[in-house]
């Protein structure tokens, strides 16, 4: 007996699944969220932290598009810091320590209180496809739910296996059970799968740490929040600590390398380069005398402390020796062992930039199943897949963000165009337009798009418009001269900046690299009626004016190829002059436009030239 | 319509010994055998890449010729391609071409053979541009430079440079993406040091580019001097047997005579202010501005004076025009008694000659050659003969120099990395990494028929 009544089914309730389900339900689509375990909703399985370089940008973008992660992270924040604050606006990113218990609780609460959304603990076991379209989802428990669209957000749970030394067990993270059936269903439906690996360090008891000899890392106040709807910035109520491995740690690791699954051959999955296990670090960088470790509190309601930088899959007795060799952890009690985890994911080049699969209509994929790593990357995809699945049901236009719109655009374009052979992490280096893709202007970049796709409510939109107006107003004032001439001149002098007496305006001052908006507020107090984010925004825009203009030009140049669409009906085999490799790659990736085509590896500029000529000659007839 | 068959005369128009008519497209062989017959071969038995002797005979042609067939994709265009080698002469080849058109081929548009080669993946962007240069190459050195480009030497050099910048960029970016990494962060000083070295390499490549472009367009050598000092005799003596094409230059410079000679394989355009002889007052006759204009584009100025006379005010007026120019003072009439007061001559190389007796002329030509051509440059393989490449190189050089200045002024590495990124992308224009659309349009508009 098939169960009717749901237009959309989201499988998995991690960071991708939650965003997906919320986007669907908020867009009025009757949605069922299937999860292996209700207690694993929005579970922070690794670091108890959200944000970080480039990831902070992702969270702010999710927020500007009407997603939940930013709001939730702000609520669960116990410590926050702005990374790279000395390095320029574009690379600054917010990173917070999130209370992992509260993060889960707030998200679960949000899901439970969202209209159109039904949550059910059950294991999805089979995707039923008829004539190339998803029809229903079966559960292992024996039910079958009809649907028009489904979003797969299985995270690291597909046929996952944890590894600790020689001990292995078929289970998900943190002892949660894994998903055993879906792999078979995906293979049956023709999907190409990959096997990736990641890992997590030990959790130790806070009372067993000798904090007295460690360097404390405090949070910062007066920095922006992830969500621009957050009215009261969270307080810094917890501290992190910095410590180091010792030569003893390294000796223990090297002496026991034969027991490391990474080296003994037990682990076969591809691990991420940017997040290596401690054994990999010690082997590969043998000249380094010590490795940095961060101690991060997991929650205000537990004594568990996460040891960042000590990821390992060594046997538990070796783990204990390693931990005890670290400064300050001599007597530390390990509450949870470190482990490596292997899992199935799909090759993301099987997806369109909408995150819908090319093989099965109405079937979307988001999160770590697409070969990414990280909560933020997962949530970003979840949001886009959710929006597009809803648009699919509504028979409305799909959302594809450009590389120049958002880090989310870069993320998805990279995944579906180039694929990945290791868990993909977002980095500022991946974004060619990063000066434009700042965290501070995410709302200015994306709120209109969010509104168009129906996730921005009146309140948010009003906030955004108010900010726009205030920015305009502030701009109209910065060319005026404020205060006495001598005060502004003094400021220039004190910063060793040259000036001419007729250029002593706020704008001129802000253009100087050493003069900040805070300096100006001191001598032009009338400006302090503006909200700080508005002041900061104008400061950045003025300071980077020339660079931003140049970047804008580059974006416009790139747009020409992005706007040359490639018809879906194109037959690459008919185009003479394309090299065989390029022909195959283009046929596999099915790029939506010339820009995307030009980014496919194995497609040369000459191939693009051929394609350009072909589209010009035959474009109208396709 | 990409497969229709095109034809054209591939050799220069004129009376050469042999002319080549070329035809490319899927019907090339069938059309060829409509007008060509040989007792040795038929359309069915023809072997690719063999020469066959036979006859072209139509209503008004009866011509003995050789035919060779290249089977797709092993041809220049990547399509079936046929070439006829027939006797030279405008009339004959035109008639052969006419017969081919009557038999089903159509006349090729400018650059169409190479365009097909390009579309069929036979050429990279770089190579395609190199082909243009081969087409236009008129002298040996230029040809050498063009072939260097064809082999991708420039590509390799630029790639090396790009790699250096890639390294610098990654060193900077790692500090953004992994701020908690405890390795020592790259400093502005490190970046400055590496970048300065990279810039030197780039500078070197650019220096060769000037030479390369000169090889291509010819070096402008302007002869000035008051009437009757022997400018024309010097010019004629220099052209001698090396005399090349005579060109009359249109427009504002129609008073000026330009002739080309090739010396040691390098092209020189010799410009004589021939029309300026009538008046006794140079400044009055052409106006100071016009004289300046002619001199403005000169790479080298030959200032001819009469060694048998004292310098007068007329000579002094000319000397005033020669500031900031590369000048060779040619003291003519050295066979006569010398009266010249050389102390007021510009501080430049003085060469004595007698155009009449053809003395000292080779020395002048050597001097000019050495001033333009750095022998070291010529013996290297990387010479830039393409303006687009030279522009991309100088643009990235400009950016890198700006970055260096920024760094010295204490700019933050974030902005530095963004600027470096655009330098990197500019270098990519040479290797074909981006900017495809504009380049293609440009290439095809520049192509002549045939190779």
Interface residues (C-beta under 8 A of the other chain):
Chain A: X53 X54 X83 X84 X87 X88 X89 X90 X91 X274 X291 X292 X294 X427 X428 X429 X432 X434 X435 X513 X544 X547 X550 X551 X554 X560 X561 X576 X577 X578 X579 X598 X604 X605 X606 X607 X608 X609 X610 X612 X613 X617
Chain B: X1 X2 X3 X78 X118 X119 X120 X121 X123 X124 X125 X169 X170 X173 X175 X176 X177 X178 X179 X180 X182 X410 X411 X412 X413 X414 X415 X418 X421 X422 X432 X433 X434 X436 X437 X439 X440
